[in-house]
Amino acid sequence: MKKPYSTLFLLLLTATHTFAQTSFDVKEKQSNPAAHRSFEATRIKGNMLQQSILTAQGTSLLPQLSKPNTAAVRATAKNPFSVIYSNETGLPIFIKTIIPQTLQQRAVGTGSGIAIAYNYIDQLRETLGLTDVAEPFTPYKTEKDLLGGQIIRLKQFYNGIEIDGCESIVHINASGQAVSWNGSYIKPDLIKHTSFAVTPAAAAAKALADIKTHAHYVELSEQEQQFLNYSTPGIKQIYYIDDKLVRSCVPAYSIDVRPNFLDWWEYIIDAQTGNILSSHSKTCHADGPRISTGNDLNGVSRTINTYQTGSLYYTTDASRSMFKSSQSSFPDNPAGAIQTLDLNYTYGSNTKYKAITSSTNSFNATAISAHYIAGKSYDYYSAIHGRTSIDGNGGTIISFINVADPDDGTPMDNAFWNGKAMYYGNGNTNFKPLAGGLDVGGHELTHGVIQNSANLNYQGESGAINESMADIFGCMIDSLDWKIGEDVVLLSKYPSGALRDLSNPHNGGTNINSRGWQPAHVSEKYSGTQDNGGVHINSGITNYAFYLLAQSTSRSKAEKIFYRALTAYLTRSSKFIDLRIACIAAATDLYTSNEATKTGIAFDQVGITGNSEVPTTPVSSNLPVNTGDEYLLTYNLNTTYSTKLYRINTATQAYATINTSSVFNKPSITDDGSMAYFVNTANQLKSLYLTPGNTYEQIIQDEPIWNNVAISKNGKRLAATTTDKDTSVYVYDFDSDTWAQFVLYNPTYSEGIKSGGPIYADALEWDHTGEFLVYDCYNEFENTSGNNINFWDINFIQVWDNTLNDFGDGTVTKLFSSLPDHISVGNPAFAKNSTNIIAFDYIDEDEGDLYVIGCNTETNELDVITSSNVLGFPNFNRLDNKIAYLYELNSDHMKSIWTVDLDESKITALPNGSDTYYTDKSNWPVYYATGVRSLPSSTTAKHTNTSENRANVYPNPASADFSIRLTSGDQSHAVIHINSTTGQLIYSTAANLLTGENTIPVQLPASVASGYYIVTIETADERWVSKLIKK
């Protein structure tokens, strides 16, 4: 069943760090400066101030992605195991059962946990590459799993002697089924020698002689020996894995030595040569949270939380309740922490961050200021609103200081939130160092709260509310006054001494030409196109409404009302009237009718009245179906045959060869099914006619630089990426014979700022209009320690303008504002007949899970379609009722193509359906049809809005009973629909209208939950829209 975005996904992002195992590694490019184009191309860099046609503006289409609820993923007939292999040994390190036990032709787990574990690893023999698992794997500990079930810990032995470091775990669920194995082991052929020629006493003497050369050695007193239970070195025979030269497993002794009462050492002595193979201290040092005090950029003494690792202190706060010790790796990868890092003025392709360290637990003013702001913001949202971190789910809060302009390295005169982290420039012509402003930092961090709740569009009134919410809560975090930026602005640029003033939006100015001036009333509202339709200008109106509400009630009540409005009622396209209704509803929820009335009065005072505007309502986005014959194009991996690309008629299952030349990446096909485009293994661009027996293949761009290509649906333009990490997508227009180079960037909420991150794009697909590309992108933030932040995400970029018949402005919009830790998404594909439906690959590097996800960008819904064990490269069929994807069969380790049936939502598999094997030893499935249909020429915003045909719903907010008052032009039959803000039909009824004024009573079923709803009344000729808040 498909689920709303907010309930399907439960965990949100902090930052994404490097993990060794990820299927997205197959998409990784190596730096290839030789892939340099010789052709001329117009260089286009996107402008965040331009309106995004596709998304009605905003930095992302959807809020932050979170880990999917996979409990309801259907069983399949595929191989039951998902396997992650070690990069070092090539052996499995994690094996997970990915389908229910009942479908695996084996008995449900019965008996003791040890018996179940033995039975399970016996089934893993082929995957582990072992002929006998009973002798090597010996259980040594059984634990109770807090989630139910058992944890069985095993050690590997050879001839009865333990192999050091080879331990593994079998996980048994509450139903007694073994569900996964993880750990490390070796194959017995790694052991070449088995004799212990050196005596245990000689090995111990070797260890004692060495420890005396670099540790304080004293004879232990009798009391000390009794306390430590130690009198002589502990000696144990083991097999030891020696990786120093050639990997081997040798007989050895593990020697425990205590040179004094405090220290504890372990030695590994080669049992054949007597040489020391390894030695290390096992003494636990006192690492952990610390407290540091120092002056911030304003000379104010601040106390911050730091973390000690060894002899160094880091600006990492692990003291909060959200901190996850078991998931953390210090110093670079803490989980649920507050972390401040240094970009050290690096920029462009040389951008690299480093940890901020001190040997004395003392830090400079910039680091103290930024770290203090993050901690203060966390405290505010936690204490006042019960919110755990910026993302609401305990995600790490990351801040970067010493940020330079990403284009030229000049001083950054701004601070911004880019969906993943907080960035502070040190000022230039308008500002002092931005980390000196608690309210400025609180403002930017609040953009992270917004993107993880209402995810307001960054355009027009929605964008003004976005900016206003950031101002309001920035001001609440820095609660000494009503001003924003008073600690960081230069008086020469802002004579009032503040960037903005909630209590006086005019801020000492007289009109819009005065710096810092904002309207205080709708009558002064800016209606131009600059500043995304006035997002930083018109926010003054709702800022002032908040101030007036706080004056008539209290700051405490006002902040709670606006926070609930933001997180419980507002949606992506909400306007000023929506904010008014949402705040009144929130006040009603939290307090009494008195506060609700005062809320309405505050909005009345700024001109946002109950008749300000008509609400928005979702519209359909389906396209006509291609009526031609359907085929599946795929690439042959079976080396027995010369065929490379071949197609399958999905009706007759007839196979036909298309070509015999090798392909480098997934082909792209025109909407009429006549032509395919691909990159060959010489990295050239090729075109190919798709009629069997009459195919014609030619090189259309012969430079050996290309990585991937996509042809527009109408065949008029192609987009391509090179094999170099050039942060660009190249677009060619056949009609004008011209190229454009579109530079990729990571959009932010701040004017004119493009933050770092994107390194290169890979998979590409055109939308149905031929104006936008959807692409996946590898992002990386380099750390001087080598532990980089990296991930794959999905974005849209406008590369063509059908109205101007010219290249687009290059505006980038993200699919998700950000991703959870160790999550990547990629290989996006549009549905054939819906502009708002896409599917993509999703990988969880922590769990080793890969899924194909369906996404409705209009209703904010996502669902898991199926699971896989390789990147699926999903592709919709002609009717959008089926998806093809890749899966690797364990029997031959070759990719095969599978299909899964979809329900009418197009993002959810049929509940009683199953994954169907389609063809083996094949790659990159692409459905196409050989017919012609009408395609849209432009993409408009997903919602329409009109000032005509207003309907009045009263009382509002209402309980189950309310009335609708409207004026009809004639006598007619009407249908009334009550929809959620995501478009889901909640209730419908009918009414007969008379000419003139009508009053229609409505009674909602008791099952309708409290919330915000769209009321639509339609006849054959007229349509009315209004809003309802159900208490």
N, C-alpha and C positions, 0 to 999 in steps of 0.2 A: 504494500500500500504506500502511496506517496505521502510524504509528510511535509508540513511547513518547515521552512528553513530553520526557524527558531527552535523547533522541537526535534528535528532530525539530528542536528549537530549540537554537541554538548560542551566541547572544549575549544578554547580559542588560543590565538598565537601569542608567543613571546618573541622568539627569534629562531631562525632555522640554522642549525649548525652542521658542520661537516660530519658525515657518517660514511664508513668504508663501504657498506653494502647498500647499493641502490640500483634498481634496474634502469634508472635514468642515466647511469654511467655510459650506456651504449650510445647515447646521444652526444656525449662529450666531444668537443672539438679541441684539438691542439692548436696552439698559436701557429699561424701559417702566413707570415708576412709576404711570402711569394705569391699569395692569392691576391694580387693587385690588379685591379681592372685597368684596361687601357681606354675604355670608352668614356665619353663625357656624360656626367649625370648632375642634374640640379640637386643641390644639397638642401634638404628641408628639415628643420627642427620644429617639433610641435610647440604650440602655444597654448598654455593652460587657460588663457583668457578668451579663447575662441569657444563658441558653443559647440558641444558635442551632439551631433544629430542623433547618433545611435542611442545615447543614454540620457538625453536631456540634461547633460552635464554631470559632473562629479568625478572624483578620482577613481571610483569603482562602481561596477554595476550592482554588486551584491556586497553585504557585510562580510566580515571576516569568516573564512572557511574554518570549520572545526572537524574533528574526527567524526566519521559517520557511525551511526548505530548499525552495526553489521549483524546484530543478533538474528535479524529476520532474513538474512541472505539465504536464497533458496539452495537446496541441495542440488548437485549436478552429478552427471555420470563421468566426470573427468577424473584423472588420477587424484587420489585423495590427499596427496601430500604437497605442501608448498615448502620449498627448500631454499635456504640461503647458504651460499658457499663462502669459505674463507678466501680472501685474496692472497693470503700467505701460503696456505697449504693446498688449496683446491678442494678440501674436504668439507662436508656439511658442518655448519655450526648451529643451525636452527632448522628444525623440521616441524611443521605444523599440519595437523589434520584439518583440511579445509572443507570437508563435507561431513554430514552427520554419520555417525558410526554405522547406522543401520544400512547405509548404502555401500558399504565397503566390503560386503561379502565376508564379514567376520563377526564373531560373537560379540555381543555387548560385554564390557568388562565385568567379570565376576571374580569372587575370591578376594584374597588379600591384595594390598597395594603392590607388594613385591611381585606376586604372580602376574598381576596385570601389567606391571612394568616390564617383566621378562617377555610376556606375550607381545607387548607393543614393540620392543626393540628387535624382537625376532622378525616382525613384519618389516622392519627398517633395514634388514640385512642388505638387500640389493642397493638401496639408496646410500647406506653407509659404506658399501663396498667391502663388507666383511663376510666371510663364509660361516663364521660361528660367533655369535654375540653372547652366548651364555657364560663362557669362561672369562672373556675380557672384562665384561661389565658386572661389577659386584656391588650390590646395594650396601651402603654403610649408614644410612640415616633416613628415617621416615618422619615427615613433618605434616602437621595439619595445615591445610590452606585456609586462610581466613575467609576466603570466598566460597568455601566448601570444597570437599575433595581432599586430595593428598599431594604432597611433593615428595618424590622418591629420589634421593641423591645416590649417585653411583660413582665408583672409581674404576679405572681400567687397570687390569693386572696382566702380567705376562709370566708364565711359569710360577704363579703364586707371589710374585714381587710387584709392588705398586709402581706404575709409571707416573712419575711426578708431574703434576699439573693437568693430568688427563682425567677430568671430572665432568660429569654430565647430570642432567636432571630430567626425569619423566614427570609430566604434570598430568594428574588424574582429576577429572571434574567431579562434581557432586553426584553424578549418575554412575560413577564407577567406570568411566571411559577415559582411556589415555588419549590426550588431545595434542600433546607436543613433546618434543625432546630438544634440549639445547645443551651445548657444552663443547668440549674439545676431546679429541682422541687421536691416535695414530694407527696406521696399518702395521701389523707385526713385522713386515719385511723391512721396516726402518731399523730394526734391532739386528745388528750384524754380529755382535759378540755378547756372550752371556756369562763369562767367568769373572769372579771377583778375586783377582790375583793379589791385590793389596789387602792387608788385614785391617779390621776395624780399628785396632789400636794405633796402627801406623797412620791411618787417615785422621784420627782424632789428634794425634801429635802434630800432624801437618797443620791442622787448623789452629791449634793452640800456639804454635810457633809464629804463625802469621799474625794472629790477633794481637800479640804482644808488641808488634812493630808499629801499630797505628791506633791502639786504644789503651786507655789506662787500665792496667791489669793488676789486680790484688787478689790474694787468697780470701775466699769468703769465710766469714766466721760461722760457727755452728748454727747460731741463731738465723743468720742470713740464708744458710743452706736449707734449714728447715722451712723458712718462710717461702723460699723460691722452689722448694722441692728439687734441689739441684746440688749435686756434689761433684759429678764429672760430666763431661760433654755427652749429650744424648746422641746415639748413633742409630741410623736406620738405613737398611739396604733399599735402593730404588733403581729404577731406570730413568735416566735424565736426558731430556731432549736438548741437544747441543746444536745451536744455530750459528755458531761463530764462523765456521768455514763452510763445510758441507753439512747440511742438516742430517743429523743422525741421532740415534737413541742409544746411549751407552750405559753400562752398569756403573753405579756410583754410590757414594755414601752421603746422606744428608746428616750434617753435624750441627747440633745446637750448642752454642758456646755462650757462657755468661762471664765476661772478663771482670765484671764488678757488680755491685748490687743494683745498678741502674740499667746497664746496657745488656742487650740481647742480640746475638748475631747468628746467622745461619750460613754454613759453608757447604758447598757441593764439591766433593773430592772424587776424581776419576778413579774407579776401582781397578783399573788396569795399569795406569801410569803413575798414580799418586799425585797428579797435578790438580791445582785448584781450578775448578771450572767456573765457580761463582761464589761470591760472598757479599752479604748485605746486612745492614742493621735492621732488626725487626722492632726496634724501640719506637714507640708511638710518640710523635712530637705534638706539641700543644697548638695545633692549627685550629682555626675557628673564628667566630665573630668577634669583632673588637669595636671599640668606640674611639673616635678621633674628634678633636676640637680644634677649630681654627677660624680665621676671619674670612668672610665671603667678599665678593667684589664691592660691596657697599661698606666694608669695614666692620660688619656686625659679626660677633662671635657665634658660630654655629657648631652644633654637635651632630656628627654624622656617623652612620654605622659602616664599618669597614670589615675586611676579612683578612686573616693572616694565613698564609701558606708558606711554611718554612720560615725563612728570615724576612720575607717580604709581606707588606701590607697592600691590599688592593681596594679600590673604590667599588666594592661589591658588598651589598647589604643582604645578608642571609638571615636576618633576625626576625623577619616577618612570618606570620603564621602560614603564608602561602608557600614558603620555601620547601622544596622537595629534595631532601638530602640524597635519597637513593637514586635520583635521576640526574644528580649533579656531578660534574667533573671540573674540579678546580685546577687552575684559576680561570680557565677560559669559558667553560660551558655550565654555569650555574642554572638551575631550574627553579622558577618561582622566586627570583631574587630581583634586586634593584642594582643595575650595573652601569657604571659610567666609564666610557672609553674615550680615547684620544685619537682624532684623525690627523693631528699634527700637521695641519695645513696642506696635506697631500690632496691632489685633485686629478680629475681625468682618469686616464688609464693607469696612473701611478697611485691611485687612491689606496691607502693601506692604514688600518687602524692598529692601535696597540693598547695594551692594558696600562692603566695608570697605577704606578707602584711607588712605594716608599719603604725605606728600611727603618724609618723612625715613626711611622704612622702619622706623618704630617704631610699635608697636601697644599697645593697652591689654591689661590682664591677662586679661580675659574672652576676647577674640579669640585671644590667644596660647594660652590653655588649651584652647579648643575645637579650634583648628587643630593643636595638638600632639597631642591625643588621637586625632584622625583619622589623622595621620601615623604615630603609634605603633601604632595598630591595624592599619593597612596593613602596616607593617613586620613585625608579629608574624605575621600570617597568611601573608605572603609568605615570610619566612625559615623559619618553623617548619613550615608546612603546604603550602608551594608554591602558595598561593592568590593569584590576582591580583585584588585589590580585594575589596570586600564581596560583590559579585555573582559573583565568580569569573571574570569576563570583562573586567576592566579598566574597569569603569564608574566614572564620576566619583563621588567621595564628597562629599556636600554636608552642611554643618552650618549651622544657624541659631542665633544667639545673641540675647539680649535678647528672649526669647519671653514674651508675656503670655498670660493666660487668654483663650481665643478667645471666650468668652461676654461677659465684663465688663471685660477689660483689667487685672484685678488681677494682682499678681505671681504668676508660675507657680512652684508648689512641686514641680516635677517635671522630669524629662528623659525624652525618649521618641524612639523610631524609628517612623515612620509608614509604612514601606514604600518611601519615596522619599528621605528625608533624616533627619538627626539634629537634634533640637530641644533647646535648653538654656534652662530657666527660671533666674531668678536667686534662687530660694528665697523662702520666706515664713515659715511658722510651724514647719516641720519641718526645713528644709534651708538651708544657705548656698547661694551660686550653684553650680548643679549642674555647670558646666563645670570646677569645681575637683576633680572626682573622676575620675581616669584610669580606675579600675575601673568606675565608673558609666557613663562614656562607652563603654568597651569592652563592657560588658554590653549596652547598647542597640544598638550597632553589630552585635553578634553576632546580635541578632534578625534583622538583614538577611542574615547568613550562613545562619541557620536557614531563613528563608523561601525561600532559593535552593537549599536542599538537601532536608532531610526535610520542611520546611514543616509542622511539627508543629501539630496542632490546639491551640487555646488553651483547653482545657477538661480538667478531671480530670487523670488521670495523664499524658496526652499534653502538656497545658499545663504540668504540673509539670516534665516533662523539658525542655520549651521554656525555662522560667525557669531551670532548673538549668544547662543548657548555656550560657545567657547569663551566669550567675554564674561558672561554671567558667572560661570563656575571658576574661571580664572580669578575673577574678583572675589568670589567666596573663599577661594584657597588663600588669597592675600586679602584678608578681610579688614584691613585697617582703614580703607577708604573705598570710594566708588570709581577710582580711576584705573586705567590700564596703561602700563608702560611708563609710569612716572619716574621709575628708577633707571631707565635706560635711554630715554629720548635725549637728543641734544637740543638745548633751548634755542639754538640758532635756527633750527628747523621746525620746532614745535613750541611756539611762544607761550602756549598755555601750560606747558610743562608736563603734558600727558598725551598719549596717543589717542585715547578716547576717554569719555567720562559718562558713566551710566546715569548719573544724577543730572547731568546737563549735556545732552548730546551735541549741542552747538559748540561746546568746548572752547568758548572764547571767540569763536568765529562768527561771521555774518551770513555766509552762504557757502555753497559747495566748493567755491574756489579758495576758501580758507582752510589751511591744513588742519586736519583733525576734526573738522566740522562734520556732523551727521544730522539727518532730519530727526525731529522729535515727534512728528505727527505724519500721518499718511498724506496729508495735504502737501507736505514738503518732499514726498518720496521721489527719488531719482528714477527715471523711466528710460534711461539710455541703455546702450549695449556695453559700455566699458565696465571693467571690474566684474565680469560675468553677470552683468545685469545689476550691478550695485550691491554685491554681497557684503563688502566692507563698509558701504555707505548706509544702506537701508537697515542694517542691523541695529542702528541707533534707535529706531522706532520701537522694536521689541525689547531692546535694552531698557528703554525708558519705562515701558509697561512693567517690566520686572521691578524696577526701582520704585515705581508708584505702588505696586502691590506690597513690596517690602515695607514701605512707609505706612500703609494702611493696616497691615497685619504685623509682620515681623520678618527680619531677614531669614530666620530659621524656617518659618512657614513658607515663605516665597521660594526658597531654594528647594524645599521638598516638593512643592507643587510643580515647579518647572522640571525637576529631575524626573518625577513620575510621568509628566507629560511627554518628555523626551523618550523615556525607556518603555512606556506602556501604551502610548497612543499615537505618537507621530509616525509617519511613514516617509519613504524616500521622496515623495513629491509633495509633501505637506506645504501649505501656504499659510499666510498670516491668519486667515479665518480658521484654518485647522488648528493652529497653535492656540487661538482663543478657546475653541471648543475643547481641545485637549486639556488645557489648564483648568477650565471650569470643571471638567470631569474629574481631573486629578484632585482638585480642591474638595469636590463632593466625596470622593473616595476617602480622603485623608482626614477631613475636618467636618465642619457643619455647613449649612446653607449660608451662614453669614460670610465665611471665607469664600464660598463660591460666588456670592453676590459681589464681594469686593474684588474678586478676580475679574469678573465681567466689567466692573466699573473701571478698573485699571486699563483694560483694553479699549473701553469706550473713550477714555481720555486721550489715547493716542490715535484715535480714528479707526480702530479695528473693531467694527461693530458686528452685530449678528447678521447683518445683510451685506457684509463686505464682498462676498464672492460665493460662487457655486462650487461645490466640491468636484474632485476629479473621480473618474471611474475607468476601470480597465477596458480595453478594447481587444478584439481578436487580431491575430497576426498570422492566419493561415494563408497559404498560397495554393493555386491550382496544381493538381497532380499531373506529372508527366505521364501521358497515356501510352508511351511507346513500350516496346519489349524491354524487359529488365535483364541485366547481366551482372555478374560479379567478376571484376577484373582482379587478378592476383598474380603473384610472382612465384615461379617454380623454384624450389630449393633442392629438388631431387636431381643430383648430378648425373643420373643414368640417362636423362633425356636432355636434348639440346634446347627444348622449349624454355623460354624465360617468362615473358608475359603471356598469359592465356586467360580466356574468359569462359565463364560457365553460364549458360542460359538457365535462369532460375526456374523456368517453367518445365523445360524438357531435360534439364541436367546434362545437356550436350556440351562437351568441351571443345574449344577451338583455339589453336595456336595464333597468337598475335605477333610475336617477334621472337628472335633468338639471340638478341644482344643483351648484355648485362645491364642491370639497373642499380643505381647507388642508393636511392631513397624512394619513398612512396610516390607513385605517379598521381597526377591530377588530371581530371577529365572535365570537359565542357558540359554544360547542362543538357545539351541535345545529344550527348553521347557520341559525337563524331570524331573528336580529337582527344588524344592524351599527350601530356607533357611530362618529362621526367629528366633527371640528371643521370648520365651514364657513369660508368666506373672510371672514365677519364675526367670526370667532373665537368662535363660540357652539358649544355642545355639541348634537349632533343624534342622534336614533335613527332607524333605518330598517329596516322589514320587507323581507326579501330575496326574496319571492315575486314573480316578474315578472308584471306586469299587476294585481297586488294589493298593490303596495308602499304603505306609509304612512310618511311622513316627518314628524318633528316636532322642534321645538326643545325640549330638556329642561332647558337652563340658558342663559338669554338674556344673561348678562353678556358683553360682548365682550372677554374676557380670556384665552381659552384657546388653547393651542398644540398639545397632543396629548392623546389619550385612549385608554384600553384598558379593555375590558369583561372581567370575570372569566369563566372558562369556563362557570360555571353561571348567568351573567347576573344575579347578586345584587348585585354591587358594580362600580363603575367607578373608575378612577384617572385623574388628569389633571394636566397641567402648564400653567402660565400662560405668557403671552408675556413676562413680566418675569423678571429674573434674581433670583428669590426663594429659591433654594436649598431648594425644597420640592416635594413631591408631595402632591396632594390626593386623598383617597379618600372616596367617597360610598357609604353603605349604603342600598339601596332599602327594606329592611324597616323600619329605624328612622328613615329620612328624616334622617340626620345625616351631617355631614362631619367629617373629621379632616385636619389638616395635619401631614405628616411632614417633619421637618427633616433634611436630608441632612448627612452628615459623613464624614470619612475615618477609619476605625477604626485604632487603634494597639495596641501591646502593653502599654501602661501603664494602670493602673487609672484609670477615670473620665476619661481624656483623649480629647478629640476634636480632632484636628488640622485645620488649615484646608485649603482646596483646592477643594471642590465649589462651583460657582457656580450651575449649574442642570442639571436633567435634561431629556431630550427623549424618545427612543423608550422605550415601555413595553410590557411584556407580562406577564400573570398566569401563574403556574405552574398545574399541573393541580389542586392542592388548593384554590386560591383564598386561600391564606395569604400567599404571597410574590409580589412583583413583581421582575422583572429589568428593569433600566433602564440606559441609557447616560447618562453625566454629563460635562459640561464642567468641567474643573478648571483653576484659574489661580492662580499666585502672582505678585503684581505686584512688579516691580523698579522702583526709582526711576529707573533709566536708560532704562526703556521696553522692555527686552528681557525679557519675562515668561516664566516657565515655564508652559506650558499643554499640555493633552492631553485626549483623551476616553478614558474607561475604562468598564468594565461592572461593575455591582454588583447585589446582591440586598438587598431590605429586607422585613422581616416587617411587613405592614400589617393582617393579620387573624389572629385566633386562633379556630379552629373549635371548640376545646374550650370556651372561654369564650363563644363567639358574640359577640365584641366585637373592637374594634380591637386590632391587635398592638402590640408594644412598640417598634417602629421600629428594631430592631437591623439594622445594615448589615454585610454581608459582601461583600468584593470578590471578583470572579472571579479576577483575577490580583493577586498582591501588588504588582506594579508592572510598568511597561512600559519597553522600550528607548528610547533617544534617538530623537525624531522619529517615534514610532510612536503611532497612535491606533487604538482599536477601538470599535465601536458597532453600533447597530441589531440587538440580539440577538433571536433567535427560538427558542423551544422546539420540539423535535421533537413531532409529534402524539402519539406513543405511548411515549415514553421520557422519564422525568423528569430523566435525567442527560445528555441530549444537547441541545446548543444549536449554532446557527450564528450567525456575526456577520461584519460588515465589518471589514477590516484594511487600514490604509493606511500605507505607508512613505514619508514625506515626502522622505527623502534620495533614494530611487530613483524616486519617482513611481509606485510599484506599488500596485495595489489588488487584494485577494484576498477571496474568501469562505472563511472558515475554519470547519471543523467541530470540535467539542470534546466529549469525554466527560469529565464532571467526576468520575465515579466512578473511572475507570482512569487519570486524568491523561494522556490521549492527545489529540493535536490533529493535524489534517492540513489541507492546502490543498485545498479542493474545486474551485475554479476561479478564474480571474482576471477582472477587469473593468476598465473605465475610468471608471466612476462608482460612487457608493455603490450596492451591490447590493440592499439591503433583502431579504435572503434569507428564504425561507419554505418549510417542509416540506409535502409533499403528504400525503394521507390515510394512505398506507402507509409513509411515511418512506423511500421508495426513490427520491425525486426532490426536487430543490430548484429553485424558481423564483427568478430574480434579474434585476436590471436591467443593461443594457449600452447604450451610446450608439453608434449607427452614425455613422461619420464622414461618410457621404454626405448626411445631412440634419440631423445634430447633434440628433437626437431620441432619447429613451429608448425602448428596446424590451425586451420580456420574453424571456428565454431560460431553458431548463431544462437540468439535468444529472442523469444517473442516478447513484444512490449504491449502494455495496455494502452488505453486511449490517451493517457497523459503523455506518452512518448518518453517518459523518464523512469518508468517502473516496469520491471518484468512481470509477465502474467503470474499471478500467485500460484496457479496450478501448472505452470509451464515448466520446461526444463531446458537446459543448455543442450544443443544438438551438434554433434560432430558433423562437419561439412566436407572438408577435404584436408589431406595431410601434406606435409613437407611443402608448405606454401607460406607466403609472407604478404603483408600489406593488402588486406581486402578492401576493394572499392566498388560499391554498387553504382550502377548508372543505368539510364534508360535512353533508348534511341527515339525520342520524340521531341516535339517543340511545344513550349508553353509560354505564357506571358509571365514575365518577371517584373517586380517593382523597380522603379527607376530611382527612388529615393527612400530614405528611412526617416520617419518622423518620430517625435516623442511618443512614448507608449500610452500616454494619457491625453485626453482632450478636455477642454474647459470652455464653457460658454457662459455668458452673463444673461442669456435669455432663459425663459421657462423656469423660473425659480419656484420651488415648492417649499413650504414652511412646515417643519416637523415640530410638534409641541405636545407635551412639555419635552424639553431636551436639555439635559439628560432625562431619560424616561425609564420606567420599569418595563413590564411586559406590555402595558397598554399605552398607546399614543395615537395621535391623529395627524393626518396630512392635509394641509390646506393648499389648494392650487386653483388656478383659473384656466378653464379649457375653452378652446375656440369653437367647439361644437360638441354635440352629443355623441359619445363613442364608448367602446369597450376598452378598458385598460388592464394591463398586467403589472403588478407591483412585485419587484424583486428586492430582497435584502441580501447584499453581498458583503463579505469580509473585505478588508483592505487589500487582500491578495487576490480578489476576484472570485473566491469560492461562494457559490450560492448557498445561503443559509436558510432562506424562507421565501416563499412566493405565494401570492394570492391574486384574486381578480376583483375588479370594481367597475361599476357602470357610471360614467361621467355625464354630467349635464352641461349644457352650454353656460358658461359663466363660472362663478365661484363654486368650488366643491370642498366638502370636508369629509375625509375618508377615515373611519376608525380602523385601527389595526391592533390585533392582539397576537404577540409573539408566543410561540410555545415556551414552556418553562425550561426546556432543554437548552435554549439559546443563552450562551454565556455572556457575562458582562464584557463590554468592549466597545469598539468604534466600528460603525458599519456605514455602508453606502446604500441609500434608498433610491431606487430608480422606478419611475412610473412611465409606461410606454403605451401609446395607442398606435394606430396605423400611420398617423400623421404627426404626432407630437411626442415629446419626451421631456420629462422633468427629472431633476436630480437634486438630492439633498443628503444631509448627514444625520446620523443618529448615534448618540452615546447611550448605551444601555447600562443602567446601574446594576 
